Amino acid sequence: MSGPLPLRNVALVAHVDHGKTTLVDAILRAAGTFAAHQQLVERVMDSNDQERERGITILAKAASVVWQGTKINLVDTPGHADFGGEVERALTMVDGVLLLVDAAEGPLPQTRYVLSKAVAADLPAVVVINKVDRTDARPDEVLDLVYQLFLDLEVPDHHIEFPVISAVAREGRSMVGIGMPGPDDDLSALLDTLVHYIPAPIGDPAQPFQGLVTNLDASDYLGRLAMGRVVRGTLRANRPIALLKGGDAPVVSRKPAQVLGIDGLGRAEHAELVAGDLFVLAGFPEVEIGDTFADPADPDPLPRLTVDEPVLRMTFGPNTSPLAGKDGAFVTSRHIRERLERETLGNVAIKLEDTDSPDVMQVAGRGELQLAVLIESMRREGYEMEVSRPEVVTRDIDGKRHEPLEEGIADVPDEYVGTVTQTLAPRKGKVLDMRPGDPGRTVITFEAPARGLLGMRGEMLTATRGTALVHTRHRGWIPWVGDLPTRKGGAMVSDRSGVTTAYVLDNLQQRGEMLVGPGETVYEGMIVGENARAGDMVVNAVREKQKTNIRTHAADDAIKLVPPRELTIETAIEFIADDELVEVTPRFLRVRKRQLREQDRRRAGK
């Protein structure tokens, strides 16, 4: 019987939308992982609906290919800072990275963030300049920028001599060096380079077993699954192994319920996995990220992985509006609690806490996008709930209240530089650096308290007509900076239930911007628009036109309604004030006051 194949573990790292997941598709095709009869799905690694719609990768995933007798495990990582925890953990599973850079856009903020993590782990890189077929491609300049980035990050000398590949991932073509791959080229140049340049895993299969848990997953049949890498020794399916949690926690020793390895796009049972292999283990419900699996005869723990702390929190509770229960399948607090607890099994960056109310739970996460993705997932599964405005998690340092600080990079057209600095000023933001980017664009580096950045991305995109690229990451903690501005206008609050009419909306739209159109069901306490002035305004949004027999020419003119503002989950949770909630159902997003009756709001205000 032949022994295991030689192995290479590689992570794909890049900025959002530079083609990582598309390149994985092409590699899987080139290595014949898709069977001839299999339907080819675009971006096969983005298996989650939201990943496909938003065009981003949310979860780190692994697949494997066999190339010229060598098995290559590919770990696809997210490019968004909100999912940075996934990137850090993915890098502990690999021995090198494939850094993907767009031939026109060059290295962007997130490229720097992900590469800095790889440099900290001392991982060699293979650089792929992707999309060289773009009409605005400038591969030579981009390669200079990549070298500059490596120098800025003070990469050790032996990693600066990295191999460079030019590729058109969408068509599965590559070549060594800078240029345009020919029509007959395939991905052999890239795969050969990976096998030659990325080191094989170190770790002696004959030593006592040791494995590090880097990620969690959950299965309906097997419960919590531990994912990670065999650091040394051999993991055997029918032998007891010890789970080491560190500290004073007792050592748990038992046989795993199932030992799976990564095969192609799926997972398959293995009798044994050797040093360097990636594993998925069932049968340890108490496992956490950072734990070590070891030989019970030699329980030697590995250094623990650290995961960035959550910086934002919001409350989730059952829907209490008059329209509750009409749309969703799961509407009770027990349903919501069970779903959130299930989320924490596999998602380490989300933390749950109880609140004063037994029905309402507090959920903390890395950023707005991450929390919005969670709410959207629950809503698609048929959950109905109401959520509060996100607030920052504070920390007591030396007896003073501190809040999270974020560092951001905005890449904007030159004419909007003033707009960005004006947006930052009231939010207590500071510009740290300004340098020219691509022709006609400027890259602004800034820092601001995380509270100040809530809603800023939307405001910046509106102000720059959708041309700004904004990326932020957690930088540490600063003393509480005091009050920050919230939305400019007050709320238009409906004073009764009913169905909106075009006649009354025509009058109301002169006082502000509407959030509802004609023919929509509203209830007392629901917010139907944003007042142009500060302060809330109670309005009747369901009044009909009185039918009299007097006709005037002006009154018979057709009503022209401005389309209402479309709310998404992100914009809704940014829009609301502290005394308001977002009602989320599978089909509707509504904004409402916490206290629906006006007299209750007055009493609470006193």
C-alpha positions in Angstrom: 0.0 0.0 0.0 1.4 3.4 -0.9 1.8 6.0 1.8 -0.1 9.4 2.0 0.5 11.9 -0.8 3.0 14.8 -0.4 1.0 17.8 1.0 0.8 21.6 0.6 -1.5 23.8 2.6 -2.2 27.2 1.0 -4.5 30.1 2.0 -5.9 32.4 -0.6 -5.8 36.0 0.6 -6.9 39.2 -1.1 -9.0 42.3 -0.9 -12.8 41.9 -1.4 -13.7 41.2 -5.0 -10.3 40.5 -6.4 -11.3 37.0 -7.5 -10.2 34.6 -4.8 -13.3 32.4 -4.9 -13.4 32.5 -8.7 -9.7 31.4 -8.8 -10.6 28.4 -6.5 -13.3 27.4 -9.0 -10.7 27.5 -11.8 -8.2 25.4 -9.8 -10.8 22.8 -9.0 -11.7 22.5 -12.7 -8.1 22.4 -13.8 -7.3 19.6 -11.4 -10.4 17.6 -12.4 -12.1 17.8 -9.0 -15.5 18.4 -10.7 -16.7 15.1 -12.2 -17.6 15.3 -15.9 -21.3 14.9 -15.0 -21.3 17.6 -12.2 -23.1 20.8 -12.8 -20.5 23.6 -12.6 -21.7 26.4 -10.3 -20.0 29.8 -10.4 -18.1 30.6 -7.1 -18.7 27.2 -5.7 -17.0 28.0 -2.4 -19.5 30.8 -1.7 -22.2 28.3 -0.8 -24.2 30.6 1.4 -27.1 32.6 -0.4 -25.9 35.9 1.1 -22.3 35.2 0.0 -23.6 34.8 -3.5 -25.8 37.9 -3.5 -23.4 40.2 -1.7 -20.5 38.8 -3.8 -18.4 38.4 -0.7 -17.0 35.5 1.2 -18.2 35.4 4.8 -16.8 32.1 6.1 -13.4 30.6 5.6 -13.7 27.2 3.7 -11.4 24.5 2.6 -11.2 22.3 -0.5 -8.5 20.1 -1.9 -7.1 19.1 -5.3 -4.4 16.6 -6.3 -1.9 18.0 -8.8 0.9 15.8 -10.3 0.8 13.5 -7.3 0.8 16.2 -4.6 -2.4 17.0 -2.6 -3.0 20.8 -2.2 -5.4 22.0 0.5 -6.8 25.4 -0.5 -8.3 27.5 2.3 -10.5 30.4 0.9 -10.6 33.3 3.3 -13.0 36.3 3.6 -11.7 39.7 2.5 -13.8 41.9 4.9 -12.4 43.2 8.2 -15.7 42.2 9.9 -14.7 38.6 9.3 -11.0 39.2 10.1 -11.3 36.5 12.8 -11.9 33.9 10.1 -8.7 35.1 8.3 -6.4 34.9 11.3 -7.6 31.4 12.1 -7.3 30.2 8.5 -3.7 31.2 8.4 -2.8 28.9 11.3 -3.9 25.9 9.1 -1.5 26.7 6.2 2.2 26.9 5.4 2.0 29.6 2.7 -0.3 32.1 1.1 -1.4 32.8 -2.4 -1.8 36.6 -2.5 -4.2 37.7 -5.2 -4.1 41.3 -6.5 -6.3 42.9 -9.2 -4.2 44.0 -12.2 -6.1 47.3 -12.4 -6.9 48.2 -8.8 -3.6 47.0 -7.2 -3.2 46.3 -3.5 -6.1 47.8 -1.5 -6.6 48.4 2.2 -7.7 44.8 2.9 -4.8 43.4 1.0 -2.5 45.1 3.5 -4.5 43.9 6.5 -4.6 40.2 5.4 -0.9 40.3 4.2 0.2 41.8 7.6 -1.4 38.8 9.3 0.4 36.4 7.0 3.8 38.2 7.6 3.2 38.0 11.4 2.9 34.2 10.9 6.1 34.1 8.8 4.3 32.5 5.8 5.9 32.7 2.3 3.7 34.2 -0.5 3.1 33.4 -4.2 1.8 36.6 -5.8 -0.9 36.3 -8.5 -1.7 39.4 -10.6 -5.3 38.5 -11.6 -7.6 40.0 -14.3 -4.7 41.0 -16.6 -7.2 41.0 -19.5 -9.0 44.1 -18.1 -8.8 47.1 -20.5 -7.4 49.2 -17.6 -4.9 46.6 -16.4 -1.5 48.0 -15.4 0.3 44.8 -14.1 3.9 46.3 -14.1 2.8 49.3 -11.8 0.7 46.9 -9.6 3.7 44.6 -9.1 5.8 47.7 -8.0 3.0 48.6 -5.5 3.0 45.0 -4.2 6.8 45.2 -3.6 6.3 48.5 -1.9 3.6 46.9 0.3 6.0 44.1 1.3 8.7 46.7 2.1 6.2 48.8 4.2 5.3 45.7 6.2 9.1 45.0 6.8 8.8 41.4 5.5 11.9 39.2 6.1 14.3 39.3 3.2 13.8 35.7 2.2 10.1 36.3 1.6 10.6 39.3 -0.7 11.9 37.2 -3.5 8.4 35.9 -4.2 7.3 34.2 -7.5 4.9 36.2 -9.7 2.1 34.7 -11.8 -0.2 36.6 -14.2 -3.6 35.1 -14.5 -7.1 35.4 -15.9 -8.9 33.3 -13.2 -12.3 33.5 -14.8 -10.9 31.7 -17.9 -8.5 29.4 -16.0 -5.3 30.7 -17.7 -1.9 31.6 -16.1 1.7 32.2 -16.9 5.0 32.8 -15.0 6.0 36.5 -14.7 4.1 39.5 -16.0 2.2 39.3 -19.3 -0.9 38.0 -20.9 -1.4 34.2 -20.7 -1.8 32.6 -24.2 -5.1 31.1 -25.4 -3.7 27.6 -24.8 -2.3 28.3 -21.3 -4.0 26.7 -18.3 -3.3 26.9 -14.6 -0.3 24.5 -14.7 2.1 27.4 -14.2 0.3 28.4 -11.0 -0.1 24.9 -9.6 3.5 24.0 -10.4 4.7 27.1 -8.6 2.6 26.4 -5.5 4.0 22.8 -5.3 7.6 24.0 -5.7 7.6 27.2 -3.6 5.2 26.6 -0.7 7.0 24.4 1.9 5.6 21.0 2.9 4.2 20.8 6.4 6.7 20.1 9.1 5.8 17.7 11.9 6.8 14.1 12.5 4.0 11.5 11.9 5.8 9.2 14.3 5.7 11.6 17.3 2.7 11.7 19.9 -0.4 13.2 18.3 -1.1 17.0 18.6 -3.8 19.0 16.7 -4.9 22.6 17.0 -8.6 23.6 16.7 -8.9 26.6 14.5 -12.6 26.7 13.6 -16.0 25.3 14.6 -18.9 24.0 12.5 -22.2 22.5 13.5 -24.0 19.5 12.0 -27.6 18.6 12.6 -26.6 15.0 13.2 -23.2 15.2 14.8 -23.5 18.4 16.8 -20.5 20.6 17.2 -17.6 19.9 14.9 -14.0 20.9 15.6 -12.0 21.9 12.5 -8.2 22.3 12.5 -4.9 20.9 11.6 -2.7 18.0 12.8 0.5 19.7 14.0 2.4 16.5 14.6 1.9 12.7 15.0 -1.0 10.8 13.5 -4.8 11.1 14.3 -6.4 7.6 14.3 -10.2 7.2 14.1 -10.5 4.3 16.6 -8.1 5.6 19.3 -9.0 7.8 22.3 -7.7 11.4 22.1 -7.5 14.0 24.8 -9.1 17.5 24.6 -6.9 20.1 26.4 -8.7 23.4 27.2 -5.9 25.0 29.1 -5.8 26.5 32.6 -7.4 24.4 35.4 -9.9 22.7 33.0 -10.0 18.9 33.3 -8.6 16.9 30.4 -11.4 15.1 28.5 -10.4 11.8 26.9 -12.6 9.8 24.5 -12.8 8.3 21.0 -14.0 10.7 18.4 -17.4 10.0 16.9 -16.1 10.6 13.4 -12.8 11.7 11.8 -13.2 13.5 8.5 -10.6 14.9 6.1 -11.0 17.5 3.3 -11.4 15.7 -0.1 -12.2 17.8 -3.1 -15.2 20.0 -2.1 -16.5 17.7 0.5 -15.4 15.9 3.6 -14.8 12.1 3.8 -14.1 9.7 6.6 -10.5 8.8 7.2 -9.0 6.0 9.3 -6.0 8.2 10.0 -4.7 11.7 9.2 -1.0 12.6 9.5 0.9 15.8 10.4 -0.1 18.7 8.1 -3.6 17.2 7.3 -6.7 19.3 8.0 -9.3 17.5 10.1 -13.0 17.8 11.0 -13.7 15.9 14.3 -17.1 15.0 15.8 -17.9 13.8 19.4 -16.5 16.7 21.5 -19.4 19.1 22.2 -17.4 21.1 24.7 -14.6 22.0 22.3 -13.7 25.7 21.7 -11.5 27.5 19.2 -7.9 27.4 20.3 -8.1 24.1 22.2 -5.6 21.3 21.6 -6.3 17.6 20.8 -3.4 15.4 22.0 -2.3 11.9 22.8 -3.8 11.0 26.2 -0.4 9.4 27.2 1.4 12.8 26.4 -1.1 15.6 26.9 1.0 18.5 25.6 -1.0 21.7 24.9 -0.2 24.1 21.9 -0.2 27.9 22.4 -3.8 29.1 22.3 -5.2 31.1 19.4 -6.6 34.5 20.4 -9.7 35.9 18.7 -10.4 39.6 18.4 -13.1 40.8 20.9 -16.5 42.0 19.7 -16.8 45.8 19.5 -20.6 46.2 18.8 -23.7 44.9 20.5 -27.4 45.0 19.9 -30.5 43.4 21.4 -32.7 40.7 19.7 -36.2 40.1 21.0 -39.6 38.7 19.8 -41.7 41.0 17.6 -44.2 42.9 19.8 -45.9 45.1 17.1 -49.6 44.8 16.3 -48.6 43.0 13.1 -46.5 40.3 14.9 -46.8 36.7 13.9 -48.5 37.3 10.5 -45.4 36.7 8.5 -42.8 34.5 10.3 -42.7 30.8 11.2 -40.5 31.3 14.3 -41.8 34.1 16.5 -41.2 33.3 20.2 -38.3 34.3 22.4 -37.5 30.5 22.8 -37.1 30.1 19.0 -34.9 33.2 18.8 -32.7 32.1 21.7 -32.2 28.6 20.3 -31.2 30.0 16.9 -28.7 32.4 18.4 -27.2 29.7 20.6 -26.9 27.6 17.5 -25.0 30.5 15.8 -22.4 30.7 18.5 -21.6 27.0 18.1 -19.9 27.7 14.8 -19.4 31.4 14.9 -16.7 32.3 17.4 -16.9 36.1 16.8 -20.5 36.3 18.2 -21.1 36.5 21.9 -24.5 36.2 23.7 -25.6 37.7 27.0 -28.9 37.9 28.9 -30.6 41.2 29.6 -32.9 42.5 32.3 -35.8 41.1 30.3 -36.1 37.3 30.0 -37.3 37.6 26.4 -34.5 39.9 25.1 -30.9 38.7 24.4 -27.9 40.9 23.8 -25.7 39.9 20.8 -22.2 41.2 20.4 -20.1 41.0 17.2 -17.2 42.4 15.2 -19.1 45.0 13.1 -22.3 46.2 11.5 -21.9 44.0 8.4 -21.5 40.8 10.5 -24.6 41.6 12.7 -26.6 42.5 9.5 -25.6 39.2 7.9 -26.8 37.3 11.0 -30.2 39.1 11.0 -30.6 38.5 7.3 -29.8 34.8 7.7 -32.4 34.5 10.5 -35.0 36.4 8.5 -34.6 34.1 5.5 -35.0 31.1 7.8 -38.5 32.4 8.8 -37.7 34.2 12.0 -39.5 37.3 13.1 -37.9 39.7 15.7 -37.2 43.2 16.7 -33.6 44.5 17.1 -32.2 47.7 18.6 -29.6 50.2 17.3 -26.1 48.8 17.6 -24.0 50.3 20.5 -20.3 50.0 21.2 -19.0 47.6 23.8 -17.1 49.7 26.4 -14.3 48.7 28.7 -13.0 50.0 32.1 -9.2 50.7 31.9 -7.5 52.3 35.0 -10.9 53.4 36.3 -11.9 55.3 33.1 -14.5 54.3 30.5 -12.9 53.4 27.2 -14.5 52.8 23.8 -13.2 50.9 20.7 -11.1 52.9 18.2 -11.2 52.0 14.5 -8.7 52.7 11.8 -10.1 53.3 8.3 -9.0 53.8 4.8 -11.1 55.6 2.3 -10.2 55.5 -1.4 -12.2 58.3 -3.2 -12.1 60.4 -6.4 -10.1 63.6 -5.8 -13.1 65.9 -6.0 -14.7 64.2 -2.9 -11.7 64.5 -0.6 -13.3 67.5 1.1 -16.6 65.7 1.5 -14.9 62.8 3.4 -13.0 65.1 5.8 -16.3 67.0 6.5 -18.1 63.7 7.2 -15.3 62.7 9.6 -15.1 66.0 11.6 -18.4 65.8 13.6 -17.8 62.1 14.2 -14.5 62.9 16.1 -12.5 61.4 13.3 -8.9 62.3 12.6 -7.2 62.2 9.2 -3.8 60.5 9.6 -2.5 60.4 6.1 -3.5 61.4 2.6 -1.7 60.1 -0.5 -2.5 59.9 -4.2 -3.9 56.5 -5.2 -4.9 55.4 -8.8 -4.9 58.3 -11.3 -7.7 60.7 -10.2 -8.1 59.1 -6.8 -6.9 59.8 -3.2 -6.4 57.3 -0.4 -7.2 58.8 3.0 -6.2 57.0 6.2 -8.1 58.1 9.3 -9.1 56.9 12.8 -12.4 57.5 14.6 -14.3 56.0 17.6 -16.3 52.9 16.4 -19.5 54.8 17.5 -18.8 57.6 15.1 -18.5 55.2 12.2 -22.0 53.8 12.6 -23.8 54.8 9.4 -20.8 56.6 8.0 -20.3 54.1 5.1 -23.8 54.8 3.8 -23.4 58.6 4.2 -20.0 58.5 2.4 -21.4 56.4 -0.5 -24.3 58.8 -0.9 -22.0 61.9 -0.8 -19.6 60.4 -3.3 -22.3 58.9 -5.6 -21.2 55.3 -4.7 -17.6 55.8 -5.8 -15.9 55.6 -2.3 -14.2 52.4 -1.0 -14.2 52.4 2.8 -12.6 49.8 5.0 -12.1 49.8 8.7 -10.4 47.6 11.3 -10.2 47.6 15.1 -7.2 49.5 16.4 -7.5 49.4 20.2 -9.3 51.5 22.9 -9.5 55.2 23.6 -11.1 57.2 26.5 -14.8 57.9 25.9 -15.0 60.9 23.6 -18.4 62.2 24.7 -21.6 62.8 22.7 -21.6 62.2 19.0 -24.2 63.4 16.5 -27.1 61.1 15.5 -29.5 61.5 12.6 -30.4 65.1 11.7 -34.1 64.8 11.4 -36.7 63.6 13.9 -39.2 60.8 13.1 -42.7 61.1 11.6 -44.7 58.7 13.8 -48.1 57.4 12.8 -50.8 58.1 15.3 -53.2 55.3 14.3 -53.5 52.0 12.4 -54.7 51.7 8.9 -53.6 51.8 5.2 -51.6 54.7 3.9 -53.2 56.9 1.1 -51.4 58.8 -1.7 -53.5 61.9 -0.8 -52.0 62.3 2.7 -48.5 61.1 1.7 -48.5 63.9 -0.9 -48.9 66.4 2.0 -46.4 64.7 4.3 -43.6 64.5 1.7 -43.3 68.3 1.9 -42.3 68.0 5.5 -39.6 65.3 5.1 -38.6 62.0 3.4 -41.1 59.1 3.5 -40.2 55.5 4.4 -43.6 54.1 3.3 -45.5 54.2 0.0 -49.3 54.3 -0.6 -51.4 51.2 0.2 -49.1 50.0 3.0 -50.4 48.9 6.4 -49.1 51.0 9.3 -49.9 51.0 13.0 -49.7 53.5 15.9 -46.1 54.2 16.9 -44.7 53.1 13.5 -42.2 55.5 11.9 -43.4 56.4 8.4 -40.8 59.0 7.5 -37.9 61.3 8.6 -38.9 64.8 9.5 -36.8 67.5 7.8 -36.4 69.2 11.2 -35.1 67.9 14.5 -37.8 66.6 16.9 -40.5 63.9 16.3 -43.8 64.7 14.6 -46.9 62.7 15.1 -48.9 62.4 11.9 -52.0 60.8 10.4 -50.8 58.8 7.4 -54.1 57.0 6.6 -56.4 60.0 6.1 -58.5 59.9 2.9 -59.6 62.8 0.8 -63.0 64.1 1.7 -65.5 63.5 -1.2 -67.4 66.8 -1.8 -69.2 68.0 -4.9 -67.0 71.1 -5.2 -64.4 70.7 -7.9 -61.3 73.0 -8.3 -58.9 72.7 -11.2 -55.8 72.7 -8.9 -57.2 69.9 -6.6 -57.8 67.6 -9.6 -54.1 67.7 -10.6 -52.5 64.2 -10.4 -50.6 63.5 -7.2 -46.8 63.1 -7.8 -45.2 61.0 -5.0 -41.5 60.8 -4.5 -40.5 57.0 -4.2 -40.0 56.2 -0.5 -36.5 55.5 0.9 -35.8 51.8 0.6 -34.4 50.4 3.9 -32.0 47.5 4.1 -31.0 45.9 7.4 -27.8 47.9 7.5 -29.4 51.2 6.8 -32.4 50.5 9.1 -30.2 49.7 12.2 -28.1 52.8 11.5 -31.2 55.0 11.0 -33.0 54.3 14.3 -32.5 56.3 17.5 -32.1 54.7 21.0 -35.8 54.8 21.7 -36.6 53.0 18.4 -36.5 49.4 17.1 -36.4 47.7 13.7 -39.1 45.1 13.2 -37.7 42.3 11.0 -39.9 39.7 9.4 -39.3 37.4 6.4 -41.0 39.9 4.0 -41.0 43.3 5.7 -38.6 45.7 7.5 -40.5 48.3 9.6 -39.1 51.0 11.9 -41.1 51.8 15.1 -40.9 53.5 18.5 -40.2 51.3 21.6 -43.3 52.8 23.2 -46.1 52.7 20.6 -48.6 54.9 22.3 -47.9 58.7 22.4 -49.0 59.1 26.0 -46.6 56.4 27.1 -43.7 58.1 25.2 -44.6 61.5 26.9 -44.6 59.8 30.3 -41.3 58.1 29.6 -39.9 61.5 28.4 -40.8 63.2 31.7 
